Amino acid sequence: MPQKTWDVRSYESQHDYVWKHGLGLLELLAPQPGQRILDLGCGAGHLSQKIAESGAEVIGLDSSPEMIAQARINYPKLRFMLEDARRFSLPEPVDAVFSNAALHWILPPDQAAARIADALKPGGRFVAELGGKGNIQSVLEAIRLVVPNFDNPWYFPSIPEYGALLEQHGLEVTFAVLFDRPTKVEGEDGAEDWLRMFASGILGSDQQALSRVVELLRPRLYRDGAWWMDYRRLRVVSRKVS
């Protein structure tokens, strides 16, 4: 699968809800001074900075050159690595791996789970949120009507599916929840902006196809003058037992 290219300016201005929703996930992480923590899929580095404010030592990792470049501009005192989550290695294991809204992009998921487990100290914790089973179901159904044989770039697992995957790599799940989180995107063109940002690999520059998907979504996702994407999120906490 080709590497996705991110429009960082648009991501930062129109889609900052992605990292802001991750603030609640930091409560599950509970970073402590002196801990070494990997922020996997760190994007532009905003949550990496929030972790660093706890006194923890943070390493931000992302496979997007655009995102890493922006993260280094945003937070020049932090360490950021341009690495693939399926292939990275660290010189020393960390106390925790944190990931927000990134792992549903990483295929195959087994490779990422293996690298996460390898990065952790024994007893280290993995705290993540990703799209879960049923995430953006309306979007997927609409895209299938317009582009019947598209290559799905996302992985949206159920709790049992993801729990089993982690346990195969020695990560014992201690908490997991799958929940609906309808997410507002601003403006009359909110759905189109969302599709341009997150589904460009499917729809490309085909404006006719994009407009048709928006038309199909309007009865389901547009209400009270705003678009509400039908997000479902999976939050999981696990610890390395071997």
Secondary structure, 3 states (H helix, E strand, C coil): CCCCCCCHHHHHHHCCHHHHHHHHHHHHHCCCCCCEEEEECCCCCHHHHHHHCCCCEEEEEECCHHHHHHHHHHCCCCEEEECCCCCCCCCCCEEEEEEECCHHHCCCHHHHHHHHHHHEEEEEEEEEEEECCCCCHHHHHHHHHHCCCCCCCCCCCCHHHHHHHHHHCCEEEEEEEEEECCEEECCCCHHHHHHHHHCHHHHCCCHHHHHHHHHHHHHHHEECCEEEECCEEEEEEEEECC
